[in-house]
Amino acid sequence: MTPIADVVLDSSFRVGPVPRRLFGSFVEHMGRCVYGGIHEPEHPTADEDGFRGDVLELTRELGATVIRYPGGNFVSGYRWEDGVGPRNERPVRLERAWKALETNQVGTDEFLGWARRLGAEPMMAVNLGTRGMQEACELLEYCNFPSGTALSDLRIKNGTREPHDVRLWCLGNEMDGPWQMGHKSAAEYGRLAAETARGMRRLDPDIELVACGSSHSRMATFGAWEAEVLEHTYELVDHVSLHAYYQEHDGDTASFLASAADMDRQIEAVVATADAVGARLRSRKKLTLSFDEWNVWYQSRFVGENAMAFPEAGSTPRPLIEDNYSALDAVVVGDLMLSLLRHADRVAIACQAQLVNVIAPIRTEPGGPAWRQSIFDPFALTARHARGQVLRAAVTAPVLSTKRHDDVDQLAVSATLDEESGELAVFMVNRSPQEVLPARVRLPRGSWRPVAHEGIASDGTTRANSAGEPDAVRVGGRPLPTVADGSVELELPAASWTVLRFAAER
Ligand code: AHR
């Protein structure tokens, strides 16, 4: 094998520490994500609050560190007060974002209790669509103020004595999108977000706030939206949000496999825009990015909310966008995570959308099993093994031409070095749909023992896991490579995701 790709790793070439918040997920009141997903009181594994134990266990295994809630488009019409207090007194509402009946059986206290039991950090979004600063501040007071006010005492009466102490707050969701309830211009949203941020910080100065960036990088206002919103909010927020969803279009596998190159460009464009605003404001502050919705989503298969009718009263939540994921989708998801890691110096938070059933790594059957989709393993293995410092890999590899994303590197690499445990993890994606890629990886100075070599490659089919065949498409083990002269050589299968792990011999 003559290597045609070369990767050089050096422990002193660093991007920065791995932000543990990069391994976040997202729970929205949409389809069967909450009801029938994390929550199903009649399920044999349900706890006293009605949350499924099997889903909680799988979420732990996934390694989700942050959970964003309650939306998404849902939050832009949400009245948080409907979801607290005795469950039998909570109203059923028409939910307009996804045309559903919202029973409010899961609300703020239930979600935050579940996140606590999971051991993940909650990231709450406030409604800046149909509501405003007042309601956002009231929700913050309900969650975080210790006691002695009507709202904090209401939380205590509802069963939570200690403050929930939520640190991360999104100022609305996708407010640039005409589909959003209460959609706004950048000037309108910028002013509202600034006022809300000021009000919320008065209540709790230490919270972290996320301003809405563009809904995706193909929005006509991408860039201009961020610039105008940040003119209003730069000194008041900590992060600006990004969202991106990818799918294979018309059998164009090469472009789909290059999705992470598009994510790289989106991140770099938002960093440049934020820094330009900071420079104009002569600010010393540097904003970080919250990529709080990303995934593979076959949007072309979704009829869209406008084509749907409201369900009948009393009906169970209808399945929405329950995409079945193939090995190819798993490779792309793995590669998107590498893009996030490569930008660990500026991307502080990321949430895969969503956690259960709705474009999700975990699927459930009512009353039945829960299983891992193909995209579960690359996420879980990256969350588990990407620790310590992200190394800046020097990569020499062929370039591929794609229809949607122009020229991209055939080989994507991210590596992490955990000096405490002495573990080195090298994640690689061969983006070519057909060509095997022989590669050499030159390891950092020192002596390294290979401990694991795992991966997944597209088999060119849409085969997916299911209740009957839960392990049909999983990441599998491969033979360990041999270290010779401080390097390993291996063949990366076409359209594949790989992780190689090494232990330092001390
Ligand atoms: O994750 C599904 C939807 O995608 C979210 O509700 C919205 O924010 C985005 O457009």
Residues whose N, C-alpha, C, O or C-beta is under 5 A from the ligand:
A	BS01	AHR	G72 N73 F74 E174 A353
